[in-house]
Amino acid sequence: MRFPLPPSAFILLLPGALCAQAQPAAQTSEATAEFVKAAEAGAPERISAQATVARMEPSGKATIVRQGSNGFTCSLFPDESHAPVCGDQKGWQWFVAAMSNQPKPPAAGGIAYMAKGGEHYETSDGRIVMKPAAGTKTVKEPPHWMLLTPLDSAATGIPTHPNAGGSYIMFAGTPYAHLMIYQDPKMLKP
């Protein structure tokens, strides 16, 4: 999972009224349908089919594309990865806070899915950071789900880097620390 990138890294989307004027309605409708399908790929169908779908900008601002009914929201990361993500209400608030550079998330205890995997940034010493900087590298992540609640590696014994056990604390030592579980969400049965 990657966090805030400059606006230039995101495909700029015009507000709905301007977009409708700039493109024929059929193309706009087709592009919206493609966006919804891509965003839904972030979670198992039993979740994403009933989820709200929103376009998120690098600033954290979100525009609802489709209203849902199950408390989850799905989107694509507003960076060059366009990785699909779906989070419950607290999870979605967590992502919006991270993207809008808030000092800490407003709520803990959320859950989110990234069934297509994602990416993160690592420093040369292996520390995972929220933003790219000189010397960071991009690392691909497999399909996973996340428990978006603050965890302390020293208190829990959970590692702070991907490992053979498949779970680790990402962004350790920050208010955005959370548990990453490398397990394909689409394989989880209700």
MODAKA-V509379 format. One record per residue. N is the residue number from 1. OMEGA is omega in whole degrees, 0 to 359 (NA if undefined). Layout:
# MODAKA-V509379
n-><N:N>
omega-><OMEGA:OMEGA>
This chain:
# MODAKA-V509379
n-><1:2:3:4:5:6:7:8:9:10:11:12:13:14:15:16:17:18:19:20:21:22:23:24:25:26:27:28:29:30:31:32:33:34:35:36:37:38:39:40:41:42:43:44:45:46:47:48:49:50:51:52:53:54:55:56:57:58:59:60:61:62:63:64:65:66:67:68:69:70:71:72:73:74:75:76:77:78:79:80:81:82:83:84:85:86:87:88:89:90:91:92:93:94:95:96:97:98:99:100:101:102:103:104:105:106:107:108:109:110:111:112:113:114:115:116:117:118:119:120:121:122:123:124:125:126:127:128:129:130:131:132:133:134:135:136:137:138:139:140:141:142:143:144:145:146:147:148:149:150:151:152:153:154:155:156:157:158:159:160:161:162:163:164:165:166:167:168:169:170:171:172:173:174:175:176:177:178:179:180:181:182:183:184:185:186:187:188:189:190>
omega-><181:179:221:173:178:182:181:181:184:175:184:180:177:175:186:183:179:180:180:179:185:184:173:183:182:179:179:179:179:179:178:179:178:179:180:181:180:180:180:181:181:185:174:183:180:176:188:181:181:184:168:175:182:171:179:176:179:179:183:178:181:177:181:177:179:178:179:185:185:178:177:173:179:178:172:177:182:176:183:178:184:181:178:180:176:180:174:186:180:178:179:178:179:180:179:178:179:182:181:175:175:184:176:179:182:183:176:176:179:176:179:181:171:186:177:182:182:181:171:179:176:174:182:178:175:179:180:183:185:183:176:177:178:177:177:176:178:181:177:177:176:174:182:171:188:170:189:178:183:177:179:181:181:182:185:185:180:181:181:181:176:185:182:178:174:178:176:177:177:180:180:178:178:176:180:176:180:182:175:178:181:179:183:181:182:177:180:181:180:NA>
